[in-house]
Structure formats: structure tokens, C-alpha cells
Amino acid sequence: DPYAVALRKMLPYGRAYPNNLGLDGIMEALGAAIQQVWHNEAEIGPALAEAEELANKAIRDAAK
């Protein structure tokens, strides 16, 4: 299953985020990164960098 393979490759790069701050935005950003890697639209590093930016934005927005 290519989805599981891509997810396993990304796991070592994972980072813990607080559950109460923007979890929906964080999960959306991570899901988008997984899809980009799965569809060979992006490499793991750049996809995760973009997901991190989006996740941090979600946290900032939720903290307002």
C-alpha cells in the first residue's frame, strides 16, 4: 500500500503538537503532505516543511 509506505517514511520526521491548539489545522496540513508524497507531487522533506508552516499557522490562529 503506497499510502502506508509514504506514512512510514514520514514518521521519523514527526513532531508533537498540543492537542488543544489547532488540531484540525494540523491534521489537515499533515494529510495534505501525505497526499503530495503519495501522488509523487512532492518529496518528503519539502512536503513536511510546508505542513509544518501550515500547522504552525493553525496553532497561531487557534491561540488568538
GROMACS elastic network, one bead per residue, 0.5 to 0.9 nm:
[ bonds ]
;  ai    aj funct       b0    kb
    1     4     6  0.55304   500
    1     5     6  0.64105   500
    1     6     6  0.88545   500
    2     6     6  0.60918   500
    2     7     6  0.84836   500
    2    38     6  0.64556   500
    3     6     6  0.52728   500
    3     7     6  0.61434   500
    3     8     6  0.86403   500
    3    34     6  0.76058   500
    3    35     6  0.80155   500
    3    37     6  0.86827   500
    3    38     6  0.58464   500
    4     7     6  0.50047   500
    4     8     6  0.60688   500
    4     9     6  0.85970   500
    5     8     6  0.51939   500
    5     9     6  0.63058   500
    5    10     6  0.87869   500
    5    38     6  0.85869   500
    6     9     6  0.51293   500
    6    10     6  0.63553   500
    6    11     6  0.88657   500
    6    34     6  0.68729   500
    6    35     6  0.89089   500
    6    37     6  0.65710   500
    6    38     6  0.60606   500
    6    44     6  0.83015   500
    7    10     6  0.51310   500
    7    11     6  0.62784   500
    7    34     6  0.66074   500
    7    37     6  0.88251   500
    7    38     6  0.85553   500
    8    11     6  0.52575   500
    8    12     6  0.78568   500
    9    12     6  0.69456   500
    9    13     6  0.83036   500
    9    44     6  0.79155   500
   10    13     6  0.55844   500
   10    14     6  0.68423   500
   10    34     6  0.81681   500
   10    44     6  0.67144   500
   10    45     6  0.86587   500
   10    48     6  0.80107   500
   11    14     6  0.51827   500
   11    15     6  0.88301   500
   12    15     6  0.86693   500
   13    45     6  0.86753   500
   13    48     6  0.79556   500
   14    48     6  0.88043   500
   16    19     6  0.88339   500
   17    20     6  0.87437   500
   17    21     6  0.79373   500
   17    23     6  0.80295   500
   17    26     6  0.82752   500
   17    55     6  0.88739   500
   17    59     6  0.87057   500
   18    21     6  0.57843   500
   18    22     6  0.82355   500
   18    23     6  0.76261   500
   18    59     6  0.86215   500
   19    22     6  0.74921   500
   19    23     6  0.57214   500
   20    23     6  0.64401   500
   20    62     6  0.86394   500
   21    24     6  0.85852   500
   21    25     6  0.89350   500
   21    26     6  0.88492   500
   21    58     6  0.76786   500
   21    59     6  0.52367   500
   21    60     6  0.81027   500
   21    61     6  0.85800   500
   21    62     6  0.55296   500
   21    63     6  0.65132   500
   22    25     6  0.52809   500
   22    26     6  0.61853   500
   22    27     6  0.86869   500
   22    55     6  0.76332   500
   22    56     6  0.86202   500
   22    57     6  0.86373   500
   22    58     6  0.50721   500
   22    60     6  0.79471   500
   22    61     6  0.73903   500
   22    62     6  0.51705   500
   22    63     6  0.79561   500
   23    27     6  0.60898   500
   23    28     6  0.84746   500
   23    55     6  0.83302   500
   23    58     6  0.78129   500
   23    59     6  0.77499   500
   23    62     6  0.88852   500
   24    27     6  0.52423   500
   24    28     6  0.61258   500
   24    29     6  0.86278   500
   24    58     6  0.80910   500
   25    28     6  0.50245   500
   25    29     6  0.61119   500
   25    30     6  0.85855   500
   25    54     6  0.74558   500
   25    55     6  0.60041   500
   25    56     6  0.88574   500
   25    57     6  0.82989   500
   25    58     6  0.51467   500
   25    59     6  0.77223   500
   26    29     6  0.51559   500
   26    30     6  0.61975   500
   26    31     6  0.85304   500
   26    51     6  0.77450   500
   26    52     6  0.81389   500
   26    54     6  0.71969   500
   26    56     6  0.77455   500
   26    57     6  0.88527   500
   26    58     6  0.64908   500
   26    59     6  0.77563   500
   27    30     6  0.50689   500
   27    31     6  0.59390   500
   27    32     6  0.84889   500
   27    55     6  0.79014   500
   28    31     6  0.50734   500
   28    32     6  0.61560   500
   28    33     6  0.86616   500
   28    51     6  0.85724   500
   28    54     6  0.87897   500
   28    55     6  0.82532   500
   29    32     6  0.51820   500
   29    33     6  0.63221   500
   29    34     6  0.87586   500
   29    48     6  0.87539   500
   29    50     6  0.79352   500
   29    52     6  0.75126   500
   29    53     6  0.86185   500
   29    54     6  0.58984   500
   29    55     6  0.59805   500
   29    58     6  0.89667   500
   30    33     6  0.50400   500
   30    34     6  0.62108   500
   30    35     6  0.86707   500
   30    47     6  0.87096   500
   30    48     6  0.74787   500
   30    51     6  0.55991   500
   30    52     6  0.80546   500
   30    54     6  0.88314   500
   30    55     6  0.79073   500
   31    34     6  0.50793   500
   31    35     6  0.62419   500
   31    36     6  0.86644   500
   31    51     6  0.85581   500
   32    35     6  0.51314   500
   32    36     6  0.61978   500
   32    37     6  0.87267   500
   32    47     6  0.82677   500
   32    51     6  0.74517   500
   33    36     6  0.51062   500
   33    37     6  0.62884   500
   33    38     6  0.84807   500
   33    42     6  0.81823   500
   33    44     6  0.78711   500
   33    46     6  0.87890   500
   33    48     6  0.60858   500
   33    49     6  0.89199   500
   33    50     6  0.75771   500
   33    51     6  0.60069   500
   34    37     6  0.52613   500
   34    38     6  0.59544   500
   34    39     6  0.85519   500
   34    44     6  0.83805   500
   34    47     6  0.77683   500
   34    48     6  0.85132   500
   35    39     6  0.59837   500
   35    40     6  0.83750   500
   35    41     6  0.82364   500
   36    39     6  0.53193   500
   36    40     6  0.61041   500
   36    42     6  0.54191   500
   36    43     6  0.79305   500
   36    44     6  0.85587   500
   36    47     6  0.68524   500
   37    41     6  0.59459   500
   37    42     6  0.52333   500
   37    43     6  0.58846   500
   37    44     6  0.61037   500
   37    47     6  0.70170   500
   38    41     6  0.76017   500
   38    42     6  0.84551   500
   39    42     6  0.78958   500
   40    43     6  0.71196   500
   41    47     6  0.88966   500
   42    45     6  0.82873   500
   42    46     6  0.66969   500
   42    47     6  0.58952   500
   43    46     6  0.58423   500
   43    47     6  0.61264   500
   43    48     6  0.85958   500
   44    47     6  0.52061   500
   44    48     6  0.60037   500
   44    49     6  0.85008   500
   45    48     6  0.52924   500
   45    49     6  0.61351   500
   45    50     6  0.87197   500
   46    50     6  0.61903   500
   46    51     6  0.85160   500
   47    50     6  0.52536   500
   47    51     6  0.61720   500
   47    52     6  0.86238   500
   48    52     6  0.59678   500
   48    53     6  0.85796   500
   49    52     6  0.50755   500
   49    53     6  0.63681   500
   49    54     6  0.87532   500
   50    53     6  0.51616   500
   50    54     6  0.62823   500
   50    55     6  0.85340   500
   51    54     6  0.50986   500
   51    55     6  0.59128   500
   51    56     6  0.84597   500
   52    56     6  0.60081   500
   52    57     6  0.84776   500
   53    56     6  0.52254   500
   53    57     6  0.62271   500
   53    58     6  0.87103   500
   54    57     6  0.50329   500
   54    58     6  0.62298   500
   54    59     6  0.87171   500
   55    59     6  0.62710   500
   55    60     6  0.86719   500
   56    59     6  0.50133   500
   56    60     6  0.61810   500
   56    61     6  0.85440   500
   57    60     6  0.50605   500
   57    61     6  0.60485   500
   57    62     6  0.84956   500
   58    61     6  0.50724   500
   58    62     6  0.60342   500
   58    63     6  0.85294   500
   59    62     6  0.50938   500
   59    63     6  0.61011   500
   59    64     6  0.88576   500
   60    63     6  0.51377   500
   60    64     6  0.66043   500
   61    64     6  0.54878   500
